[in-house]
Amino acid sequence: MTTKRLAILIVGALLVLAPTRARADGLFTPWVGVNFANEPADGRTSFGITVTGMGAGVIGGEFDFGYSPNFFGDENVFGSNNVLTAVGNIVIGIPLGGSKGFGFRPYGTAGVGLIRAKGEEIFAPDVSSNEFGINAGGGAFLFFGDHVGMRGDLRYFRAGFDDLNVFNIDKVDFWRASIGVTFR
């Protein structure tokens, strides 16, 4: 009798520990946003893409690329100044309603990467700076079906800049609110 129980216990343990097919969400979101809480950048438009990979659980990673033309106030079409962000983040999000069909996934995100500022003034040379930057924020995905949804995002960016004295700026820190269409 004990051999039979041991065999059942071993088979049960193997079934529980057996590998299962991994499910992950791959998400691609082109977005448009607005910068605020930084005087020259208040109300300035930004746009970009975010690529997110969520594991079968609640933890994932993402790459966020954003471009903010005219960040420091120039009104030219793509400006003589801009800020570019390229950051990698950890994402923690709980899929409410599952990862198929209609669903809602609130999330938080934080990470590090490159924040690049570029500017020029009429009587000064071009100035640019590549800096280590941080960002943190959160938002939510709302899926309408298996493949299409929306993403709303609010995040804070910060980097120090030593060589942008043309604009009397010693650091770049700002908030960005964005919305985009998400494909999974």
N, C-alpha and C positions, 0 to 999 in steps of 0.2 A: 504494500500500500504506500509506503514512503517513497519508493522508486517512482510510482505513478504520480504522486504529488510533486516530486522533484522535477519530473519531466514536464508536467503542466506549468510549473513555475518557470522553468527555463524557456519553454516555448512562449509563455506570456511575456517574459522579459525581452526576448528577441523580437516579438511583435511590437512592443512599445519602443524599443531602441532601433528598430529597422529604419533605414533611411526612407524618407518620403520625397515625393517630387517637390522641389522648392518652388515657391510662388513669390514673385516679386513684381512690383509696379515700376515700370520705366515711364517717366513722365517728361514731356517736352512742353515748355510754356514760353511762347513769345509774349512780351508784356510792354506796357506803356505806363509811365508813372510821373510823379511830380515830387520835386525835392522841397524840403522846408526846414525851418529852424536854423538857417544859416543865411545871414542877410543878403549877400549877393545872389545866393541860389534860390531864395524863396520864390516858389511858383514856377521855377524853371522845369521844363520837360526833360524826362529821361526815357530811354527805351533800351530793350535788350532781350536776352533769352536766359532761361533757367532750365537746366537738365537735372532731373532728380531721379534717384533710384531708391525705392523703398523696399526693404527686405520683407520677408513673410511676416515679420513682427511689426514693431513700432519704430525701429531705428533704421535710418538710411543716410545717404549722402547726396550732396548736390554741388553743381558748379553754376555760379551766377555771374553773368557778364552784363554789365550796364554801361551806357554811354550817356553823358549829360553835356550836350553842346551849350555854349554860352553860360557856363556855370558861374563865371565871375562877372556877368553883366553885359557883355557885348551883344548887340542886337543883330549881328550878321547872320546869314542863313545857317551855316554850321559854325559860325563864330571863329574868332581868332583865339578862343580859349575853350577848354573843356576839361571834364573829369571822366576818367575811365575806371571802372571797377571790375576786377576779375578775382573772385573769391571762391574758395572751397569750404563747404560747411557740413556739419553734422546736423541731421534733421531727426526730430522725435515727433511722431504724429500717430494718433490713434485712429484707425479706420472704422468709423461708425457706419454700419450698413455693409461691411465687407469691402473687398477689393474688386468686385465685379458689379456691373449694373449701377443703379442709383446709389450714391454714397456721399458721405461728408467726412472730411479728415482735417481736424484742426491740428496745427503743428507749431513747434518752436524750432528755431535754427540759430546757430552761431558758428563762426569760423574766422579764417584768416586768409589773406591773399595780397594782391597788388592793388594799390590805388595810385593812379597816375594822373597828375595835373599838368596841364599845358596852357601857357598863355603868352601873349605878346602885347606890347604897348607900342604906340606909334614911334616914339623916340628911344625905344629900348630894345635890346636883342630878345629873341625868343627865349622863353624860360620854360623848362619842363622838369618834373621831378617824379621819380618812381619810388614809392614808399611802401613799406610793410603796413598793412592796415587790418583792422578788425571790423566785424559786423555782427549784429545780433538782432533778432526780431521774431516775428511769428505771423501767422495768418491761417487760412483755411482753403482747402480744395472742396469744390462742390461738383460732383459728377452727375451728369444727366443720363448716362448710359455706360456701356462698357468702354467706350473709347474717347469721349469728349466731355470736358467739364470747364470750370473756371477756377482761377486762383486769385485770391486777394492777399496782399502781402504788405507788411509794415516793418521796416528795418532801419537800424541806426548804423552809420559808417563813420569811422574815425581813422585819421592818419596825420602824422606831423610832417610839415614841409619846411625845410630850412631855406631853399633857394627861390621861393616865390615872393621875395621882398618887393618885386615890382608892384604887386597888388597889396602890399602891406598885410600879408597873410602868413601866420606861423603854423597853422594847422588847418586841416579840412575835416570838419565834422558836420554831418547833416543826417536828416531823416529822409527816407524815401517811401512813399506810398505807391503801390502799383497794382494793376489788375491785368489779367491776361487770360487767353484761352489755352486750356491744357489738353494735350493729346496723350493718351496712354495706350 
